[in-house]
Amino acid sequence: DIRPTGQIQRLRDHIKHVSQQRIGRDSFWKHRKKDGTLIDVEVSAHVIEFGGRSARVVLIHDITERRRAEEALRESEARFRSLTEMSSDFYWESDVEHRFTVHIASAKSSQEWASQEGAHIGRRRWEIPHLSPDEAGWQAHRSVLEAHRPFRDFVFSRRGVDGAARHFTVSGDPVFDASGAFEGYRGVGSDITERKRAEQALQDSERLLREAQLMAGFGSYVLDIPTGSWRGSAVLDDIFGIDDNYERSVAGWLSLVHPEWQERMSRYFTDEVLGKHVRFD
C-alpha cells in the first residue's frame, strides 16, 4: 500500500525503465504498514537472467531509522551553525597532522577571518601568515599539539585585509577514537582585536595619568568601601611616605593623620562621607 496513490504508477514506470535498461535503479518511497504507520523504504529494482529467461526483482529495504538519523544530524548541524552565527567566535577541527579540516567563522567574527574561511582548510595554523608570536612562541604551541594536550587561550596576531593587525585567541582539545588513537583537535577561537585595543587605550590612559600626576605633584587613590581597602598611585605613596608593604586600610590611612586630627577625621569619614554620602573634602 503506497501513499499517495500517484506513487504507484511512478513505481511501475520505475521498474519498467529498469527492465528496459537491464541495470539496477534505487528509489525512495513512503510505505504504509498494516497498523497505519508510514515508513521510509529504499526500492531497488533489478533484472536478472536465468536459464534463458529474465525476471524483474524488486528489493525493498526499511530505511526509516536511517532517515531519522540523517534528519537528526541535519537538525544538529543547523542548530550548531545557528549558535555559531550568533556568537563572535569561530569553530575549527584539525586532523592528525594539525591541518584544518573544518573552519566555521560566524558573521559576527572579523570579516577578514570569515572571508578566508575556506582558505584555511588543509593548512596548519602556523602556515598562515602571522605577526606574532615569534618562532619560539609557535614552537611552544606546536610542542603542546604534538603532545596531544589541551590548550587554552593561545593568542596570535595577523595582518587584516586593511593592513591593520588583528588579534585572535584559540582553545582546543585533542580527539581520540574508541581505541585511544589520536584523531586530531577540535576547538573554538575568538577575534579579540577590540579587546586588545581597549586594553591598550586603558594602558595609555593610565600612563598619561601617572605622568600628569608626577608633573603636578598630585596623588590619586581608589577606596573599596565594602572591604575598607584602598590603593593609591606612586605619587600618593611619595606624599604619604609609604612603600608597597604599607597596610592600605582605613585604619592604616588614619594612622597617617596627625593624632590631634584622627578622631575628628574618623568621625567625619564615618558620619558624613559614608553615612550621608557627601563629597569627601
C-alpha positions in Angstrom: 0.0 0.0 0.0 1.9 3.0 -1.3 0.8 6.5 -0.4 0.0 8.8 -2.1 -1.8 6.8 -4.8 0.1 8.6 -7.6 3.3 6.9 -6.5 2.0 3.5 -7.6 2.3 4.5 -11.3 5.7 6.0 -10.6 6.9 2.8 -9.1 5.6 0.8 -12.1 7.3 3.2 -14.5 10.5 2.9 -12.5 10.5 -0.9 -12.7 9.7 -0.8 -16.4 12.6 1.5 -17.0 14.9 -0.8 -15.1 13.7 -3.7 -17.3 14.5 -1.9 -20.4 17.9 -0.7 -19.3 19.0 -4.0 -17.7 20.6 -2.1 -14.8 19.6 -1.5 -11.2 18.0 1.7 -10.1 17.3 2.9 -6.5 14.4 5.0 -5.5 12.8 6.1 -2.2 9.2 5.8 -1.2 6.7 6.0 1.6 5.0 2.8 2.6 2.1 2.3 5.0 2.3 -0.7 7.3 -0.8 -2.7 8.3 -1.0 -0.7 11.5 -1.2 2.5 9.5 2.4 3.6 10.3 4.2 5.3 7.4 7.8 4.2 6.9 10.6 5.2 4.5 11.8 2.5 2.2 14.5 2.2 -0.4 13.4 0.3 -3.6 16.0 -1.4 -5.8 14.7 -2.9 -9.0 17.0 -5.3 -10.9 16.7 -7.5 -14.0 18.2 -10.9 -13.7 18.6 -13.7 -16.3 18.5 -17.4 -15.5 18.1 -20.3 -17.9 17.5 -18.0 -20.9 14.7 -16.2 -19.2 14.7 -12.8 -17.5 12.8 -11.5 -14.5 12.4 -8.3 -12.6 13.4 -8.5 -8.9 12.4 -5.7 -6.5 14.2 -5.4 -3.2 12.7 -3.2 -0.5 14.7 -2.0 2.5 13.2 -0.2 5.5 15.4 2.9 5.9 13.2 4.7 8.4 15.8 4.7 11.2 18.5 5.8 8.7 16.3 8.7 7.6 15.6 9.7 11.2 19.3 9.7 11.9 20.0 11.8 8.8 17.3 14.3 9.8 18.6 14.4 13.4 22.1 15.1 12.0 20.8 17.9 9.8 19.0 19.5 12.7 22.0 19.2 14.9 24.2 20.8 12.2 21.6 23.6 11.7 21.5 24.3 15.5 25.3 24.3 15.6 25.5 26.7 12.7 22.9 28.9 14.2 24.7 29.1 17.6 28.0 29.8 15.8 26.4 32.6 13.7 25.1 34.3 16.9 28.5 34.4 18.5 31.6 36.2 17.6 33.6 33.0 17.7 34.8 30.5 15.1 34.8 26.7 15.4 37.6 24.6 14.0 38.8 21.0 13.7 42.1 19.6 12.6 43.5 16.2 11.6 46.4 14.1 12.9 48.8 16.4 11.1 47.2 19.5 12.6 45.7 20.7 9.3 42.4 22.4 9.4 39.5 20.1 8.2 36.7 22.3 9.4 36.7 26.1 9.9 33.4 27.8 10.5 33.5 31.6 11.1 30.4 33.4 12.2 29.0 36.5 10.6 29.9 38.5 13.7 33.6 37.4 13.7 36.1 39.5 11.8 35.3 40.0 8.2 38.9 39.3 7.3 38.8 35.9 9.1 35.4 35.0 7.7 36.3 36.0 4.2 39.2 33.5 4.2 37.3 30.7 6.0 37.7 28.2 3.2 41.3 29.2 2.5 42.3 27.8 5.9 41.3 24.2 5.1 44.3 21.9 4.6 46.7 24.4 6.3 48.3 24.4 9.7 47.8 27.4 11.9 51.4 28.4 11.8 51.4 28.2 8.0 49.0 31.2 7.8 51.0 34.5 7.8 51.1 35.9 11.3 52.7 38.8 13.1 53.1 37.1 16.5 54.0 35.2 18.5 57.6 34.8 17.4 59.1 31.5 16.2 59.7 30.5 19.9 56.0 31.0 20.6 54.9 28.8 17.7 57.4 26.2 18.7 55.9 26.1 22.2 52.4 25.8 20.8 53.4 23.0 18.4 55.0 21.1 21.2 51.6 21.1 23.0 49.9 19.9 19.9 52.4 17.2 19.3 52.0 16.0 22.9 48.2 15.8 22.3 47.5 18.1 25.2 44.5 20.5 25.6 45.4 24.2 25.4 43.5 27.4 26.3 43.7 31.0 25.1 46.6 30.8 22.8 47.0 34.3 21.4 48.3 35.1 17.9 48.1 38.1 15.5 48.0 38.6 11.8 47.5 41.3 9.2 44.0 42.0 8.1 42.9 42.9 4.6 43.2 46.6 5.5 46.8 46.1 6.7 46.0 46.6 10.4 46.9 44.0 13.0 44.1 41.7 14.2 44.4 39.6 17.3 42.9 36.2 18.0 42.7 33.6 20.7 42.1 29.9 20.3 41.5 27.0 22.6 41.3 23.3 21.7 41.1 19.7 23.0 42.6 16.6 21.5 40.2 14.0 20.0 40.7 10.2 20.4 38.9 7.3 18.9 37.5 4.3 20.9 40.9 2.6 20.9 42.6 5.7 22.2 44.3 6.6 18.9 44.8 10.4 18.3 42.5 11.7 15.6 43.1 15.4 15.7 41.8 18.5 17.6 38.6 20.5 17.8 38.2 23.9 19.4 37.0 27.4 19.2 38.5 30.8 18.7 37.7 34.5 19.0 38.6 37.7 17.4 39.9 39.8 20.4 41.1 42.8 18.4 38.6 45.2 20.0 39.5 43.9 23.5 43.2 44.4 22.8 42.6 47.9 21.6 40.6 48.7 24.7 43.4 47.3 26.9 45.9 49.4 25.0 43.8 52.5 25.4 43.5 51.9 29.1 47.2 51.4 29.5 47.8 54.6 27.5 45.3 56.5 29.7 46.9 55.2 32.9 50.4 56.1 31.7 49.2 59.7 30.9 47.5 60.0 34.3 50.7 58.9 36.0 52.8 61.3 34.1 50.3 64.2 34.7 50.2 63.4 38.5 54.0 63.3 38.6 54.3 66.7 36.9 51.6 68.3 39.0 52.6 66.6 42.3 49.1 65.2 42.8 48.3 61.7 44.1 45.2 59.6 43.5 43.5 56.7 45.3 40.6 54.3 45.0 38.7 53.2 48.0 36.7 49.9 48.1 34.1 50.7 50.8 32.8 47.2 51.5 36.3 45.9 52.3 37.7 49.2 53.6 40.8 48.7 51.5 42.3 51.3 49.1 45.1 51.6 46.6 46.9 54.7 45.6 49.2 56.0 42.9 53.0 56.1 43.2 52.9 59.9 43.7 50.5 59.4 46.6 52.9 56.9 48.2 55.6 59.5 47.9 53.4 62.2 49.5 52.4 59.9 52.4 56.0 58.5 52.7 54.9 54.8 52.5 56.0 51.9 50.4 54.4 48.8 48.8 54.3 47.0 52.1 52.2 49.6 53.9 48.7 48.4 55.2 46.2 50.1 52.8 43.1 50.0 55.1 41.0 52.7 56.7 42.9 52.2 59.9 46.2 52.4 58.0 45.1 55.7 56.5 44.0 57.2 59.8 47.4 56.3 61.3 48.9 58.7 58.8 46.8 61.5 60.1 48.2 63.7 62.9 47.0 62.3 66.3 45.2 65.5 67.1 43.1 65.1 63.9 42.5 61.4 63.9 39.2 61.3 65.9 37.7 64.2 64.0 38.7 62.8 60.7 37.3 59.3 61.6 34.0 60.8 62.7 33.8 63.0 59.5 34.5 59.9 57.3 32.0 57.7 59.1 29.2 60.1 59.7 29.4 62.4 56.7 31.0 60.5 53.8 29.7 57.0 54.5 26.6 58.0 56.4 25.3 60.9 54.3 27.2 60.2 51.1 28.6 63.7 50.9 31.7 64.5 48.9 34.9 63.7 50.8 36.7 67.0 51.0 
